[in-house]
């Protein structure tokens, strides 16, 4: 639709066959743009979901590391202390730091499967909560 210098609509630009104001090639262009917009929206959702999945997996691995660290600490407490190696405060601190690093590495390597179970359970909950929105 064009408007001339006198602010009048020129009737030659209106498509008589369509019964409306759009040109036939504009409908196809609009459909293409809508299709691209829908694809971009789906990609944005996938990217957001992927980012949240990565955060959830990392949190589950950290939780498993904490659990393994607690378990390792309790296991070490059951071992009798003898005078051969001493039982100084420094040794206890270094042993605690060693256990922390060992359990982090154990969790990253797959651990005992607690992180995977937590992830599966929590990802179901996350999907349900997002569907409710």
C-alpha positions as CSV (number, residue, x, y, z in Angstrom):
1,X,0.0,0.0,0.0
2,X,1.4,3.3,-1.0
3,X,0.4,6.8,0.0
4,X,1.0,9.6,-2.4
5,X,2.1,13.2,-1.7
6,X,-1.6,14.2,-1.0
7,X,-1.9,11.4,1.7
8,X,-4.2,9.4,-0.5
9,X,-4.0,5.7,-0.9
10,X,-3.3,4.6,-4.5
11,X,-5.7,1.9,-5.4
12,X,-3.4,0.2,-7.9
13,X,-1.2,-1.2,-5.1
14,X,-4.0,-3.1,-3.4
15,X,-4.2,-6.7,-4.5
16,X,-7.7,-7.3,-5.8
17,X,-7.5,-11.1,-5.9
18,X,-6.5,-11.6,-2.2
19,X,-9.3,-9.5,-0.8
20,X,-6.8,-7.9,1.6
21,X,-4.0,-5.4,1.8
22,X,-1.0,-7.8,1.5
23,X,0.9,-8.6,-1.6
24,X,1.2,-12.3,-2.5
25,X,5.0,-12.4,-2.0
26,X,4.7,-10.8,1.5
27,X,2.9,-13.8,2.9
28,X,5.7,-16.1,1.9
29,X,8.3,-13.8,3.4
30,X,6.3,-13.5,6.6
31,X,6.1,-17.3,6.9
32,X,9.8,-17.6,6.4
33,X,10.5,-15.0,9.1
34,X,8.1,-16.7,11.5
35,X,9.8,-20.0,10.9
36,X,13.2,-18.5,11.6
37,X,11.9,-16.9,14.8
38,X,10.4,-20.2,16.0
39,X,13.7,-22.0,15.3
40,X,15.7,-19.3,17.2
41,X,13.3,-19.6,20.1
42,X,13.7,-23.4,20.3
43,X,17.5,-23.0,20.1
44,X,17.4,-20.5,23.0
45,X,15.4,-22.9,25.1
46,X,17.8,-25.8,24.3
47,X,20.8,-23.6,25.2
48,X,19.2,-22.6,28.5
49,X,18.3,-26.2,29.3
50,X,21.8,-27.3,28.4
51,X,23.3,-24.7,30.7
52,X,21.0,-25.7,33.6
53,X,21.7,-29.3,33.0
54,X,25.5,-28.7,33.3
55,X,24.9,-26.8,36.5
56,X,22.8,-29.6,37.9
57,X,25.3,-32.2,37.0
58,X,28.1,-30.2,38.7
59,X,26.0,-29.7,41.8
60,X,25.3,-33.5,42.0
61,X,29.0,-34.3,41.6
62,X,29.8,-31.9,44.4
63,X,27.2,-33.5,46.6
64,X,28.7,-36.9,46.0
65,X,32.1,-35.6,46.8
66,X,30.8,-34.2,50.1
67,X,29.1,-37.5,50.9
68,X,32.3,-39.4,50.1
69,X,34.4,-37.1,52.2
70,X,32.1,-37.6,55.2
71,X,32.2,-41.3,54.7
72,X,36.0,-41.3,54.4
73,X,36.3,-39.2,57.6
74,X,34.2,-41.6,59.5
75,X,36.1,-44.6,58.2
76,X,39.4,-43.0,59.3
77,X,38.0,-42.4,62.8
78,X,37.6,-46.1,63.2
79,X,41.3,-46.9,62.6
80,X,43.2,-47.1,65.9
81,X,45.8,-44.5,66.4
82,X,49.3,-45.8,67.2
83,X,52.5,-44.1,68.2
84,X,54.5,-45.2,65.2
85,X,53.5,-42.3,62.9
86,X,52.3,-39.9,65.6
87,X,49.0,-38.2,65.8
88,X,49.9,-34.5,65.6
89,X,47.5,-31.8,64.6
90,X,49.5,-31.1,61.4
91,X,49.1,-34.8,60.4
92,X,45.4,-34.6,61.0
93,X,45.1,-31.4,58.9
94,X,47.1,-32.9,56.0
95,X,45.1,-36.1,56.2
96,X,41.8,-34.1,56.0
97,X,43.1,-32.2,53.0
98,X,44.2,-35.4,51.3
99,X,40.8,-36.9,51.9
100,X,39.0,-33.9,50.4
101,X,41.1,-34.0,47.2
102,X,40.7,-37.8,47.0
103,X,36.9,-37.6,47.3
104,X,36.7,-34.8,44.7
105,X,38.7,-36.9,42.3
106,X,36.6,-40.0,43.1
107,X,33.3,-38.1,42.4
108,X,34.7,-36.7,39.1
109,X,35.7,-40.2,38.0
110,X,32.2,-41.6,38.6
111,X,32.3,-42.2,42.3
112,X,29.8,-44.7,43.5
113,X,26.9,-43.6,41.3
114,X,25.3,-41.2,43.7
115,X,25.7,-38.2,41.5
116,X,24.0,-40.0,38.6
117,X,21.1,-41.1,40.7
118,X,20.7,-37.5,42.1
119,X,20.9,-36.0,38.6
120,X,18.2,-38.4,37.2
121,X,15.9,-37.7,40.1
122,X,16.4,-33.9,40.1
123,X,16.2,-33.6,36.3
124,X,12.7,-35.2,36.4
125,X,11.7,-32.7,39.1
126,X,13.1,-29.8,37.1
127,X,11.3,-30.8,33.9
128,X,8.0,-31.1,35.8
129,X,8.5,-27.6,37.4
130,X,9.3,-26.0,34.0
131,X,6.3,-27.6,32.4
132,X,4.1,-26.2,35.1
133,X,5.2,-22.7,34.3
